[in-house]
Amino acid sequence: RDSRIFMGKNKVIQIALGTSEADEYQDNLVEVSKMLKGNAGLLVTSRPHEEVMRWFEEFEVEDYAKQGHVADQDFVLERGPLTQFPNS
């Protein structure tokens, strides 16, 4: 494979990359290490930048609706028992 995603505790990743120029794994990785804040991960790939950006722009994940979400489809339940559920 030509790509990997690294996720974990920021502090552990920062130590692996290096927290100063003296202990960084390769040149300038300390700059990447400083950017790790909040919920972050690293994508390491040999693919072109445009291809990676296009993939992330087109990527969608279906998720359950949360409070306050406006439905994009109508859903109607007919009056009466729901026969597919034994306790209704």
C-alpha positions in Angstrom: 0.0 0.0 0.0 1.1 3.5 -0.7 -0.6 5.3 2.2 -1.0 5.0 6.0 -3.0 6.9 8.6 -1.5 7.2 12.1 -3.8 8.1 15.0 -3.2 8.0 18.6 -2.3 10.2 21.6 -0.8 13.4 20.3 2.0 13.3 22.9 3.1 9.8 21.8 3.1 10.9 18.1 5.0 14.1 19.0 7.7 12.1 20.9 8.0 9.7 17.9 8.4 12.6 15.5 10.6 14.7 17.8 9.8 17.5 20.2 13.0 19.5 19.4 15.5 19.7 16.6 17.9 17.7 18.6 15.6 14.6 18.8 13.5 14.8 15.7 13.4 11.7 13.5 14.1 13.6 10.3 14.6 17.3 9.4 11.6 19.6 10.1 9.4 16.9 11.7 9.4 19.0 14.9 7.3 21.5 12.9 4.7 18.8 12.2 4.9 17.7 15.8 4.0 21.2 16.9 0.8 21.2 14.8 -0.7 18.2 16.6 -3.5 19.6 18.7 -6.9 18.4 19.5 -8.3 15.4 17.6 -5.5 14.8 15.0 -3.8 12.2 13.0 -1.2 11.9 10.3 -1.7 10.7 6.7 1.5 9.6 5.1 1.3 8.9 1.4 3.2 8.9 -1.9 0.1 9.9 -3.8 -0.2 13.4 -5.4 -1.6 16.2 -3.2 -4.5 16.8 -5.7 -5.6 13.2 -5.6 -5.6 13.1 -1.8 -7.5 16.3 -1.5 -10.1 15.1 -4.1 -10.6 11.9 -2.2 -11.3 13.7 1.0 -13.6 16.1 -0.7 -15.7 13.3 -2.2 -15.6 11.0 0.9 -19.0 10.8 2.8 -20.0 8.7 5.8 -23.6 8.0 6.6 -24.4 8.8 10.2 -27.5 8.8 12.4 -29.3 12.1 12.7 -28.6 14.1 15.8 -30.9 16.5 17.8 -31.9 19.5 15.7 -31.1 17.8 12.3 -33.5 18.6 9.6 -34.5 15.5 7.6 -33.8 15.5 3.9 -36.5 12.8 3.2 -40.1 12.4 4.3 -40.9 9.2 6.3 -44.5 8.3 7.1 -45.7 5.6 9.5 -49.2 4.4 8.8 -51.6 4.1 11.8 -51.8 0.7 13.3 -49.7 -2.1 14.8 -46.2 -2.5 13.5 -46.3 -6.2 12.7 -42.5 -6.5 12.2 -42.0 -5.8 15.9 -43.4 -8.6 18.2 -44.2 -6.2 21.2 -46.2 -3.5 19.4 
